[in-house]
């Protein structure tokens, strides 16, 4: 058997997370110009959370020490292509005493694929309130999405199985598992615990980027729950159109976080989704919003 025919050794969780860290470490090409790596083994369209996280990392590299990202607002214009790296241009729109704003343009092959604005603030004290975390089972009592996918594999078209079972750097444990092959109509709301599958470096900027990366994983499907459709059972065209993240409190992405999502509206081939992210102590550490394309083709 030739060397290239030998089975590849199974990657450890730590190796998979190390690949994610490398993926989000943008390379500085010039002042305010960065290059984002390609996803190892990636095919087709780039995951939107990757573009958001790399854009945030580029912006964080341009801000003076002390100011922390507290919000980002992104518009997707074109799908990213896994065959090419992504170039990020950072524009320093404002640099104040307490706040700074950055505009980030992500480009591939000379065309913009994403525009994002990010705001940064020096930490300070202020009035505080928050929504309470819902009462849900702890993650230790729930099954992982990977386990649920393995159980359903016989119902998945064979050509989709490698992608369906691909190991990911983010572990998800849904409170109420969805069915991929036999979806039933349900309320447009969902709850899942998530975390990186192995420890991350002690870099707060990286943890903000990983939370932003993961925030794109569970939103869009919420708008499809009332309609009993999935991309596996129906001819669906889905894509993120815009995505916003508000980072309220520091949090670690390698410790359990609860993602609570709901969809108050869908129509005109678009679905609007909202999310709240809590740590295990009940702190609301981030909020999200997204509108996505959910086009049901005949």
PASEBA-1860 file (N, C-alpha, C; in nm, 3 decimals):
! residues 298
1> XXXXXXXX> 0.085/-0.120/0.000/0.000/0.000/0.000/0.088/0.125/0.000 ~ 0.061/0.219/-0.090/0.139/0.342/-0.098/0.113/0.429/0.024 ~ 0.213/0.517/0.054/0.199/0.601/0.173/0.073/0.687/0.168 ~ 0.037/0.737/0.046/-0.079/0.825/0.038/-0.211/0.749/0.046 ~ -0.203/0.614/0.050/-0.324/0.534/0.065/-0.345/0.488/0.208 ~ -0.246/0.510/0.295/-0.259/0.469/0.433/-0.366/0.552/0.503 ~ -0.445/0.492/0.593/-0.546/0.571/0.665/-0.480/0.678/0.751 ~ -0.539/0.797/0.749/-0.484/0.907/0.826/-0.517/0.889/0.974
9> XXXXXXXX> -0.420/0.919/1.062/-0.449/0.906/1.205/-0.557/1.004/1.247 ~ -0.640/0.961/1.340/-0.749/1.046/1.389/-0.692/1.163/1.468 ~ -0.734/1.282/1.434/-0.686/1.401/1.503/-0.746/1.409/1.644 ~ -0.666/1.456/1.738/-0.715/1.475/1.874/-0.796/1.604/1.882 ~ -0.875/1.616/1.990/-0.950/1.740/2.012/-0.857/1.860/2.019 ~ -0.742/1.843/2.086/-0.647/1.953/2.099/-0.595/1.996/1.961 ~ -0.572/1.900/1.872/-0.523/1.933/1.737/-0.630/2.008/1.658 ~ -0.755/1.968/1.673/-0.863/2.036/1.601/-0.878/2.179/1.649
17> XXXXXXXX> -0.869/2.200/1.781/-0.879/2.336/1.834/-0.757/2.418/1.795 ~ -0.639/2.356/1.793/-0.519/2.427/1.749/-0.534/2.475/1.604 ~ -0.600/2.395/1.521/-0.627/2.436/1.383/-0.719/2.558/1.380 ~ -0.819/2.561/1.471/-0.907/2.677/1.478/-0.830/2.802/1.521 ~ -0.744/2.788/1.621/-0.663/2.902/1.666/-0.577/2.955/1.551 ~ -0.514/2.864/1.476/-0.432/2.904/1.361/-0.518/2.972/1.255 ~ -0.638/2.918/1.233/-0.728/2.975/1.133/-0.762/3.120/1.166 ~ -0.773/3.151/1.295/-0.814/3.286/1.336/-0.695/3.379/1.361
25> XXXXXXXX> -0.572/3.331/1.343/-0.454/3.415/1.357/-0.423/3.480/1.223 ~ -0.478/3.599/1.201/-0.458/3.667/1.074/-0.312/3.713/1.060 ~ -0.264/3.712/0.937/-0.126/3.751/0.906/-0.122/3.897/0.862 ~ -0.035/3.977/0.925/-0.023/4.117/0.887/0.062/4.130/0.762 ~ 0.004/4.186/0.655/0.076/4.206/0.529/0.135/4.346/0.521 ~ 0.066/4.441/0.575/0.108/4.581/0.578/0.024/4.650/0.685 ~ 0.045/4.778/0.706/-0.034/4.849/0.805/-0.182/4.838/0.772 ~ -0.260/4.782/0.865/-0.405/4.767/0.850/-0.446/4.678/0.733
33> XXXXXXXX> -0.358/4.589/0.692/-0.388/4.494/0.585/-0.349/4.354/0.632 ~ -0.444/4.262/0.630/-0.423/4.129/0.687/-0.471/4.021/0.591 ~ -0.418/3.902/0.611/-0.461/3.787/0.532/-0.509/3.678/0.626 ~ -0.628/3.625/0.599/-0.683/3.516/0.677/-0.655/3.383/0.611 ~ -0.623/3.283/0.692/-0.591/3.150/0.640/-0.716/3.081/0.585 ~ -0.693/2.975/0.510/-0.800/2.890/0.461/-0.826/2.779/0.562 ~ -0.951/2.735/0.569/-0.989/2.623/0.655/-0.926/2.496/0.602 ~ -0.844/2.423/0.681/-0.786/2.297/0.633/-0.895/2.200/0.591
41> XXXXXXXX> -0.885/2.153/0.468/-0.984/2.058/0.418/-1.116/2.121/0.379 ~ -1.126/2.253/0.384/-1.251/2.320/0.351/-1.284/2.308/0.203 ~ -1.412/2.299/0.174/-1.459/2.288/0.036/-1.579/2.379/0.016 ~ -1.584/2.437/-0.103/-1.701/2.518/-0.138/-1.703/2.652/-0.069 ~ -1.816/2.684/-0.004/-1.837/2.817/0.053/-1.773/2.827/0.191 ~ -1.711/2.941/0.218/-1.649/2.966/0.348/-1.758/2.987/0.453 ~ -1.741/2.927/0.570/-1.834/2.946/0.683/-1.833/3.093/0.724 ~ -1.952/3.152/0.733/-1.962/3.294/0.764/-1.899/3.332/0.896
49> XXXXXXXX> -1.910/3.244/0.998/-1.849/3.273/1.127/-1.698/3.288/1.118 ~ -1.636/3.216/1.025/-1.492/3.230/1.006/-1.456/3.369/0.956 ~ -1.533/3.420/0.860/-1.504/3.553/0.805/-1.525/3.660/0.912 ~ -1.632/3.646/0.990/-1.659/3.741/1.099/-1.545/3.740/1.200 ~ -1.502/3.620/1.242/-1.398/3.610/1.344/-1.265/3.663/1.293 ~ -1.229/3.632/1.169/-1.103/3.684/1.114/-1.109/3.835/1.097 ~ -1.224/3.889/1.058/-1.238/4.034/1.047/-1.224/4.100/1.184 ~ -1.284/4.039/1.286/-1.271/4.093/1.422/-1.125/4.088/1.468
57> XXXXXXXX> -1.058/3.977/1.442/-0.917/3.967/1.480/-0.834/4.075/1.410 ~ -0.863/4.102/1.283/-0.791/4.207/1.212/-0.814/4.342/1.278 ~ -0.940/4.371/1.312/-0.971/4.499/1.376/-0.905/4.509/1.513 ~ -0.907/4.398/1.590/-0.846/4.400/1.723/-0.697/4.427/1.716 ~ -0.632/4.387/1.608/-0.488/4.413/1.593/-0.459/4.562/1.573 ~ -0.561/4.639/1.533/-0.538/4.780/1.500/-0.573/4.874/1.615 ~ -0.622/4.820/1.726/-0.671/4.904/1.836/-0.568/4.906/1.949 ~ -0.551/5.022/2.010/-0.455/5.035/2.119/-0.494/4.947/2.236
65> XXXXXXXX> -0.394/4.904/2.310/-0.418/4.814/2.423/-0.510/4.880/2.525 ~ -0.606/4.804/2.573/-0.700/4.855/2.672/-0.841/4.863/2.619 ~ -0.859/4.905/2.494/-0.993/4.911/2.437/-1.034/4.770/2.393 ~ -1.159/4.734/2.427/-1.209/4.599/2.406/-1.329/4.603/2.312 ~ -1.335/4.507/2.220/-1.448/4.499/2.127/-1.577/4.476/2.204 ~ -1.679/4.558/2.178/-1.809/4.539/2.243/-1.921/4.518/2.143 ~ -1.900/4.547/2.014/-2.005/4.518/1.916/-1.945/4.510/1.777 ~ -2.012/4.433/1.694/-1.976/4.426/1.552/-2.103/4.406/1.471
73> XXXXXXXX> -2.102/4.464/1.351/-2.215/4.455/1.260/-2.161/4.425/1.121 ~ -2.201/4.312/1.065/-2.143/4.265/0.939/-2.251/4.242/0.835 ~ -2.218/4.273/0.710/-2.303/4.243/0.596/-2.226/4.151/0.502 ~ -2.289/4.038/0.470/-2.232/3.947/0.371/-2.281/3.988/0.233 ~ -2.188/3.998/0.138/-2.224/4.040/0.002/-2.208/3.927/-0.099 ~ -2.104/3.850/-0.083/-2.077/3.738/-0.173/-2.029/3.619/-0.090 ~ -2.056/3.497/-0.135/-2.001/3.382/-0.061/-1.850/3.376/-0.076 ~ -1.781/3.345/0.035/-1.637/3.324/0.028/-1.607/3.188/-0.035
81> XXXXXXXX> -1.492/3.179/-0.099/-1.450/3.056/-0.169/-1.335/2.993/-0.091 ~ -1.350/2.866/-0.051/-1.247/2.796/0.026/-1.117/2.778/-0.051 ~ -1.117/2.799/-0.181/-0.996/2.779/-0.260/-0.898/2.896/-0.249 ~ -0.938/3.005/-0.185/-0.854/3.124/-0.180/-0.849/3.182/-0.039 ~ -0.736/3.243/-0.001/-0.733/3.315/0.128/-0.818/3.440/0.119 ~ -0.843/3.502/0.234/-0.924/3.624/0.240/-0.835/3.739/0.288 ~ -0.844/3.852/0.220/-0.768/3.971/0.256/-0.860/4.066/0.331 ~ -0.810/4.122/0.441/-0.889/4.212/0.526/-0.822/4.350/0.531
89> XXXXXXXX> -0.896/4.451/0.488/-0.851/4.590/0.497/-0.923/4.656/0.614 ~ -0.846/4.713/0.707/-0.903/4.780/0.825/-0.893/4.931/0.804 ~ -1.004/5.001/0.823/-1.009/5.147/0.813/-1.036/5.202/0.952 ~ -0.949/5.293/0.998/-0.960/5.350/1.132/-1.052/5.473/1.128 ~ -1.181/5.450/1.141/-1.278/5.558/1.125/-1.275/5.657/1.241 ~ -1.251/5.607/1.364/-1.257/5.695/1.479/-1.168/5.641/1.590 ~ -1.096/5.730/1.656/-1.013/5.694/1.771/-1.035/5.798/1.878 ~ -1.123/5.769/1.973/-1.152/5.862/2.081/-1.087/5.820/2.211
97> XXXXXXXX> -1.114/5.896/2.315/-1.055/5.865/2.444/-1.114/5.736/2.502 ~ -1.247/5.717/2.489/-1.312/5.599/2.544/-1.349/5.496/2.439 ~ -1.382/5.541/2.318/-1.428/5.452/2.213/-1.341/5.462/2.089 ~ -1.341/5.354/2.012/-1.277/5.352/1.880/-1.365/5.270/1.788 ~ -1.373/5.308/1.661/-1.450/5.231/1.564/-1.360/5.195/1.446 ~ -1.385/5.077/1.394/-1.310/5.028/1.279/-1.407/4.976/1.174 ~ -1.370/4.994/1.048/-1.444/4.936/0.937/-1.353/4.835/0.870 ~ -1.407/4.716/0.844/-1.326/4.608/0.790/-1.390/4.560/0.660
105> XXXXXXXX> -1.311/4.553/0.554/-1.357/4.502/0.426/-1.283/4.372/0.400 ~ -1.357/4.263/0.384/-1.300/4.133/0.352/-1.311/4.112/0.202 ~ -1.199/4.072/0.139/-1.196/4.062/-0.007/-1.136/3.930/-0.052 ~ -1.188/3.881/-0.163/-1.131/3.767/-0.233/-1.128/3.797/-0.381 ~ -1.013/3.775/-0.442/-0.996/3.794/-0.587/-1.045/3.932/-0.632 ~ -1.012/4.032/-0.550/-1.041/4.171/-0.586/-1.183/4.217/-0.560 ~ -1.269/4.131/-0.502/-1.407/4.169/-0.477/-1.440/4.159/-0.329 ~ -1.515/4.255/-0.275/-1.554/4.246/-0.133/-1.656/4.135/-0.112
113> XXXXXXXX> -1.636/4.056/-0.006/-1.733/3.954/0.029/-1.804/3.988/0.160 ~ -1.747/4.080/0.239/-1.808/4.121/0.366/-1.763/4.260/0.402 ~ -1.855/4.340/0.453/-1.823/4.468/0.517/-1.863/4.457/0.663 ~ -1.776/4.502/0.752/-1.807/4.493/0.894/-1.762/4.620/0.965 ~ -1.843/4.665/1.060/-1.805/4.774/1.149/-1.793/4.716/1.289 ~ -1.689/4.757/1.360/-1.668/4.709/1.497/-1.638/4.829/1.587 ~ -1.687/4.823/1.710/-1.666/4.930/1.807/-1.594/4.875/1.929 ~ -1.507/4.959/1.986/-1.422/4.921/2.099/-1.437/5.026/2.209
121> XXXXXXXX> -1.423/4.982/2.334/-1.439/5.073/2.448/-1.340/5.040/2.558 ~ -1.291/5.143/2.624/-1.217/5.122/2.747/-1.315/5.078/2.855 ~ -1.290/4.971/2.927/-1.385/4.924/3.029/-1.411/5.031/3.135 ~ -1.537/5.043/3.175/-1.574/5.134/3.283/-1.699/5.079/3.352 ~ -1.724/5.129/3.472/-1.841/5.085/3.548/-1.964/5.162/3.504 ~ -2.084/5.104/3.528/-2.207/5.173/3.491/-2.328/5.099/3.545 ~ -2.447/5.151/3.517/-2.571/5.087/3.556/-2.579/4.949/3.492 ~ -2.637/4.854/3.566/-2.638/4.717/3.514/-2.772/4.650/3.537
129> XXXXXXXX> -2.821/4.582/3.433/-2.932/4.486/3.444/-2.918/4.388/3.329 ~ -2.989/4.275/3.336/-2.985/4.178/3.227/-3.104/4.085/3.237 ~ -3.137/4.021/3.124/-3.237/3.915/3.124/-3.183/3.795/3.200 ~ -3.271/3.724/3.268/-3.231/3.604/3.340/-3.210/3.489/3.243 ~ -3.114/3.403/3.276/-3.091/3.284/3.197/-3.206/3.186/3.216 ~ -3.256/3.124/3.109/-3.364/3.027/3.127/-3.316/2.904/3.204 ~ -3.411/2.836/3.265/-3.382/2.715/3.342/-3.378/2.596/3.247 ~ -3.260/2.545/3.220/-3.243/2.433/3.128/-3.153/2.328/3.193
137> XXXXXXXX> -3.156/2.204/3.144/-3.066/2.102/3.197/-2.920/2.140/3.174 ~ -2.832/2.103/3.265/-2.689/2.130/3.244/-2.635/2.047/3.128 ~ -2.524/2.088/3.069/-2.472/2.016/2.952/-2.436/1.871/2.981 ~ -2.396/1.841/3.104/-2.358/1.703/3.139/-2.475/1.605/3.125 ~ -2.598/1.656/3.129/-2.715/1.570/3.117/-2.764/1.557/2.973 ~ -2.697/1.622/2.879/-2.742/1.625/2.740/-2.644/1.551/2.649 ~ -2.694/1.505/2.538/-2.611/1.435/2.441/-2.550/1.536/2.344 ~ -2.435/1.503/2.290/-2.369/1.592/2.196/-2.435/1.582/2.059
145> XXXXXXXX> -2.425/1.690/1.984/-2.478/1.687/1.848/-2.408/1.582/1.763 ~ -2.278/1.560/1.789/-2.205/1.458/1.714/-2.264/1.319/1.739 ~ -2.300/1.289/1.862/-2.364/1.161/1.893/-2.498/1.149/1.821 ~ -2.576/1.255/1.821/-2.706/1.254/1.755/-2.690/1.238/1.604 ~ -2.589/1.299/1.548/-2.564/1.284/1.404/-2.525/1.141/1.369 ~ -2.442/1.079/1.452/-2.401/0.941/1.424/-2.521/0.847/1.426 ~ -2.615/0.872/1.518/-2.735/0.788/1.525/-2.822/0.803/1.401 ~ -2.822/0.921/1.341/-2.910/0.949/1.227/-2.843/0.923/1.093
153> XXXXXXXX> -2.721/0.873/1.093/-2.642/0.869/0.970/-2.708/0.785/0.860 ~ -2.778/0.679/0.896/-2.839/0.593/0.793/-2.951/0.665/0.718 ~ -3.002/0.772/0.776/-3.110/0.848/0.711/-3.057/0.962/0.625 ~ -2.926/0.981/0.624/-2.865/1.093/0.553/-2.815/1.044/0.418 ~ -2.839/1.119/0.309/-2.785/1.079/0.178/-2.635/1.053/0.185 ~ -2.591/0.948/0.118/-2.452/0.904/0.131/-2.352/1.013/0.094 ~ -2.384/1.093/-0.007/-2.289/1.196/-0.052/-2.271/1.306/0.053 ~ -2.368/1.319/0.145/-2.361/1.423/0.247/-2.299/1.374/0.377
161> XXXXXXXX> -2.279/1.244/0.390/-2.236/1.188/0.518/-2.099/1.238/0.564 ~ -1.996/1.248/0.478/-1.867/1.299/0.527/-1.878/1.438/0.589 ~ -1.953/1.528/0.525/-1.971/1.663/0.580/-2.053/1.658/0.708 ~ -2.157/1.573/0.709/-2.247/1.562/0.822/-2.174/1.516/0.948 ~ -2.075/1.426/0.932/-2.005/1.368/1.046/-1.869/1.434/1.072 ~ -1.835/1.535/0.995/-1.705/1.599/1.013/-1.690/1.652/1.156 ~ -1.579/1.622/1.218/-1.555/1.670/1.353/-1.525/1.820/1.349 ~ -1.586/1.891/1.443/-1.576/2.036/1.444/-1.510/2.083/1.575
169> XXXXXXXX> -1.451/2.202/1.574/-1.382/2.250/1.695/-1.477/2.296/1.804 ~ -1.604/2.313/1.771/-1.704/2.357/1.868/-1.798/2.242/1.898 ~ -1.808/2.204/2.026/-1.902/2.101/2.069/-2.035/2.166/2.102 ~ -2.144/2.106/2.053/-2.279/2.158/2.075/-2.363/2.050/2.141 ~ -2.437/2.088/2.243/-2.529/1.997/2.311/-2.667/2.062/2.314 ~ -2.754/2.027/2.220/-2.887/2.089/2.215/-2.976/2.045/2.331 ~ -3.052/2.140/2.384/-3.146/2.108/2.491/-3.260/2.022/2.436 ~ -3.312/2.057/2.319/-3.417/1.980/2.251/-3.367/1.949/2.111
177> XXXXXXXX> -3.313/1.829/2.090/-3.253/1.796/1.960/-3.353/1.811/1.845 ~ -3.304/1.862/1.733/-3.384/1.871/1.612/-3.362/1.745/1.527 ~ -3.457/1.716/1.440/-3.442/1.606/1.346/-3.399/1.661/1.211 ~ -3.291/1.607/1.156/-3.245/1.653/1.025/-3.325/1.590/0.912 ~ -3.366/1.465/0.928/-3.429/1.393/0.818/-3.581/1.386/0.829 ~ -3.638/1.412/0.948/-3.783/1.413/0.966/-3.823/1.535/1.049 ~ -3.802/1.655/0.997/-3.830/1.775/1.077/-3.980/1.792/1.101 ~ -4.014/1.832/1.221/-4.152/1.863/1.257/-4.163/2.012/1.289
185> XXXXXXXX> -4.278/2.068/1.259/-4.299/2.209/1.288/-4.297/2.231/1.439 ~ -4.228/2.337/1.480/-4.218/2.367/1.623/-4.206/2.518/1.642 ~ -4.208/2.559/1.767/-4.192/2.701/1.796/-4.056/2.750/1.747 ~ -4.048/2.875/1.699/-3.921/2.927/1.649/-3.828/2.968/1.763 ~ -3.785/2.870/1.841/-3.695/2.896/1.955/-3.610/2.772/1.977 ~ -3.486/2.794/2.021/-3.394/2.682/2.039/-3.290/2.719/2.144 ~ -3.239/2.617/2.213/-3.137/2.638/2.316/-3.030/2.530/2.303 ~ -2.904/2.572/2.308/-2.793/2.476/2.300/-2.678/2.525/2.386
193> XXXXXXXX> -2.611/2.430/2.452/-2.483/2.459/2.516/-2.374/2.441/2.411 ~ -2.267/2.523/2.421/-2.154/2.504/2.330/-2.025/2.546/2.399 ~ -1.914/2.490/2.350/-1.780/2.529/2.395/-1.679/2.471/2.297 ~ -1.558/2.523/2.299/-1.449/2.462/2.223/-1.419/2.325/2.282 ~ -1.382/2.228/2.196/-1.367/2.090/2.242/-1.236/2.066/2.317 ~ -1.149/2.167/2.324/-1.024/2.156/2.400/-0.988/2.296/2.450 ~ -0.902/2.306/2.551/-0.867/2.438/2.605/-0.806/2.530/2.500 ~ -0.837/2.658/2.514/-0.782/2.763/2.428/-0.676/2.841/2.503
201> XXXXXXXX> -0.587/2.909/2.431/-0.490/2.996/2.499/-0.560/3.105/2.580 ~ -0.490/3.159/2.679/-0.546/3.263/2.766/-0.533/3.400/2.699 ~ -0.603/3.418/2.590/-0.602/3.543/2.515/-0.746/3.592/2.501 ~ -0.786/3.695/2.576/-0.926/3.740/2.572/-0.973/3.777/2.432 ~ -0.884/3.835/2.350/-0.922/3.871/2.213/-0.958/3.747/2.133 ~ -0.882/3.638/2.152/-0.911/3.513/2.083/-1.046/3.457/2.128 ~ -1.077/3.463/2.258/-1.204/3.411/2.306/-1.321/3.492/2.250 ~ -1.304/3.624/2.236/-1.409/3.703/2.172/-1.428/3.659/2.027
209> XXXXXXXX> -1.317/3.631/1.958/-1.326/3.588/1.818/-1.392/3.452/1.806 ~ -1.360/3.359/1.897/-1.419/3.225/1.889/-1.569/3.230/1.921 ~ -1.609/3.312/2.018/-1.752/3.328/2.047/-1.823/3.386/1.925 ~ -1.761/3.483/1.859/-1.821/3.539/1.738/-1.828/3.434/1.627 ~ -1.725/3.352/1.617/-1.723/3.241/1.519/-1.840/3.146/1.545 ~ -1.856/3.104/1.669/-1.961/3.007/1.702/-2.101/3.068/1.695 ~ -2.112/3.199/1.707/-2.244/3.263/1.709/-2.319/3.246/1.577 ~ -2.248/3.213/1.470/-2.311/3.195/1.339/-2.359/3.052/1.317
217> XXXXXXXX> -2.340/2.964/1.416/-2.368/2.822/1.395/-2.515/2.784/1.419 ~ -2.586/2.853/1.503/-2.717/2.805/1.548/-2.830/2.904/1.528 ~ -2.804/3.013/1.456/-2.907/3.115/1.440/-3.002/3.087/1.324 ~ -2.949/3.068/1.205/-3.032/3.067/1.085/-3.136/2.956/1.088 ~ -3.100/2.839/1.142/-3.195/2.728/1.146/-3.316/2.756/1.231 ~ -3.307/2.852/1.324/-3.420/2.884/1.412/-3.539/2.934/1.332 ~ -3.513/3.010/1.225/-3.622/3.063/1.144/-3.693/2.956/1.062 ~ -3.634/2.838/1.049/-3.697/2.732/0.972/-3.780/2.637/1.058
225> XXXXXXXX> -3.765/2.645/1.191/-3.835/2.551/1.279/-3.987/2.553/1.264 ~ -4.053/2.671/1.250/-4.200/2.669/1.240/-4.251/2.608/1.110 ~ -4.162/2.588/1.014/-4.203/2.545/0.881/-4.171/2.399/0.851 ~ -4.102/2.330/0.944/-4.074/2.189/0.926/-3.987/2.158/0.807 ~ -3.887/2.242/0.783/-3.797/2.221/0.669/-3.652/2.223/0.718 ~ -3.567/2.151/0.647/-3.421/2.158/0.668/-3.355/2.155/0.531 ~ -3.228/2.189/0.530/-3.156/2.187/0.402/-3.135/2.045/0.350 ~ -3.158/1.945/0.435/-3.144/1.806/0.390/-3.273/1.750/0.333
233> XXXXXXXX> -3.387/1.800/0.380/-3.514/1.743/0.338/-3.584/1.825/0.230 ~ -3.543/1.948/0.212/-3.607/2.034/0.113/-3.499/2.105/0.031 ~ -3.541/2.151/-0.084/-3.449/2.224/-0.172/-3.440/2.368/-0.123 ~ -3.355/2.386/-0.020/-3.342/2.516/0.044/-3.213/2.585/0.000 ~ -3.224/2.714/-0.024/-3.105/2.798/-0.042/-3.095/2.886/0.082 ~ -2.989/2.869/0.160/-2.974/2.944/0.284/-2.838/3.014/0.287 ~ -2.835/3.131/0.346/-2.710/3.205/0.362/-2.734/3.320/0.460 ~ -2.631/3.355/0.537/-2.639/3.472/0.623/-2.634/3.598/0.536
241> XXXXXXXX> -2.722/3.692/0.564/-2.720/3.820/0.494/-2.650/3.927/0.577 ~ -2.684/3.933/0.705/-2.611/4.021/0.796/-2.604/3.954/0.932 ~ -2.513/4.003/1.015/-2.488/3.938/1.143/-2.433/4.042/1.239 ~ -2.490/4.046/1.359/-2.446/4.142/1.461/-2.419/4.069/1.591 ~ -2.315/4.112/1.661/-2.279/4.055/1.790/-2.249/4.171/1.885 ~ -2.309/4.164/2.004/-2.277/4.258/2.111/-2.209/4.178/2.221 ~ -2.087/4.214/2.255/-2.007/4.142/2.355/-2.017/4.218/2.487 ~ -2.101/4.167/2.577/-2.131/4.240/2.700/-2.026/4.220/2.809
249> XXXXXXXX> -1.985/4.094/2.829/-1.897/4.059/2.940/-1.785/3.967/2.889 ~ -1.668/3.970/2.955/-1.563/3.874/2.917/-1.609/3.732/2.946 ~ -1.572/3.640/2.860/-1.611/3.500/2.877/-1.509/3.412/2.806 ~ -1.499/3.290/2.851/-1.411/3.191/2.788/-1.493/3.104/2.693 ~ -1.442/3.088/2.572/-1.511/3.005/2.473/-1.483/2.858/2.491 ~ -1.391/2.821/2.583/-1.366/2.680/2.610/-1.436/2.633/2.738 ~ -1.526/2.716/2.791/-1.613/2.677/2.901/-1.757/2.684/2.851 ~ -1.846/2.606/2.912/-1.982/2.594/2.860/-2.054/2.728/2.857
257> XXXXXXXX> -2.115/2.757/2.742/-2.197/2.875/2.721/-2.332/2.830/2.666 ~ -2.439/2.892/2.711/-2.574/2.858/2.666/-2.618/2.959/2.561 ~ -2.655/2.908/2.442/-2.701/2.993/2.333/-2.853/2.977/2.321 ~ -2.925/3.085/2.348/-3.072/3.085/2.345/-3.114/3.167/2.224 ~ -3.183/3.104/2.128/-3.219/3.174/2.005/-3.370/3.173/1.984 ~ -3.418/3.276/1.914/-3.558/3.278/1.873/-3.569/3.354/1.742 ~ -3.679/3.332/1.672/-3.702/3.397/1.543/-3.840/3.460/1.545 ~ -3.851/3.592/1.562/-3.982/3.656/1.571/-4.051/3.676/1.437
265> XXXXXXXX> -3.977/3.657/1.323/-4.036/3.687/1.192/-3.960/3.616/1.083 ~ -4.034/3.575/0.979/-3.975/3.536/0.852/-4.070/3.573/0.741 ~ -4.018/3.598/0.623/-4.100/3.634/0.507/-4.011/3.682/0.395 ~ -4.065/3.682/0.272/-3.992/3.733/0.156/-3.858/3.663/0.136 ~ -3.855/3.532/0.169/-3.734/3.449/0.155/-3.624/3.491/0.252 ~ -3.663/3.559/0.365/-3.567/3.597/0.466/-3.619/3.555/0.603 ~ -3.528/3.523/0.693/-3.565/3.492/0.830/-3.482/3.576/0.927 ~ -3.549/3.634/1.027/-3.481/3.717/1.127/-3.466/3.637/1.256
273> XXXXXXXX> -3.347/3.638/1.314/-3.317/3.558/1.432/-3.244/3.642/1.536 ~ -3.269/3.608/1.664/-3.202/3.675/1.775/-3.139/3.571/1.866 ~ -3.034/3.609/1.935/-2.970/3.515/2.025/-2.917/3.582/2.151 ~ -2.913/3.503/2.260/-2.852/3.546/2.386/-2.756/3.436/2.428 ~ -2.637/3.475/2.472/-2.536/3.380/2.515/-2.504/3.404/2.662 ~ -2.522/3.299/2.743/-2.500/3.306/2.888/-2.385/3.214/2.927 ~ -2.311/3.252/3.033/-2.216/3.158/3.090/-2.289/3.073/3.195 ~ -2.219/2.976/3.251/-2.285/2.884/3.344/-2.331/2.952/3.472
281> XXXXXXXX> -2.270/3.065/3.502/-2.312/3.140/3.620/-2.435/3.225/3.597 ~ -2.487/3.226/3.474/-2.608/3.302/3.444/-2.584/3.442/3.392 ~ -2.457/3.481/3.374/-2.429/3.613/3.318/-2.463/3.615/3.170 ~ -2.529/3.721/3.123/-2.551/3.740/2.981/-2.423/3.800/2.923 ~ -2.345/3.718/2.851/-2.213/3.763/2.805/-2.216/3.817/2.664 ~ -2.318/3.784/2.584/-2.325/3.835/2.447/-2.469/3.826/2.397 ~ -2.501/3.911/2.301/-2.629/3.905/2.230/-2.600/3.907/2.081 ~ -2.689/3.847/2.002/-2.668/3.839/1.858/-2.799/3.868/1.785
289> XXXXXXXX> -2.786/3.903/1.659/-2.901/3.917/1.570/-2.854/3.887/1.429 ~ -2.943/3.830/1.351/-2.904/3.792/1.215/-3.028/3.784/1.127 ~ -3.015/3.832/1.005/-3.115/3.804/0.903/-3.049/3.717/0.797 ~ -3.119/3.613/0.755/-3.061/3.521/0.659/-3.156/3.488/0.547 ~ -3.100/3.443/0.436/-3.178/3.396/0.323/-3.228/3.256/0.353 ~ -3.360/3.234/0.343/-3.417/3.100/0.357/-3.514/3.080/0.241 ~ -3.457/3.060/0.124/-3.537/3.050/0.001/-3.573/2.904/-0.025 ~ -3.702/2.876/-0.027/-3.753/2.742/-0.054/-3.778/2.732/-0.204
297> XX> -3.697/2.650/-0.269/-3.710/2.635/-0.414/-3.807/2.521/-0.446 ~ -3.869/2.529/-0.561/-3.963/2.425/-0.602/-3.897/2.296/-0.641
END
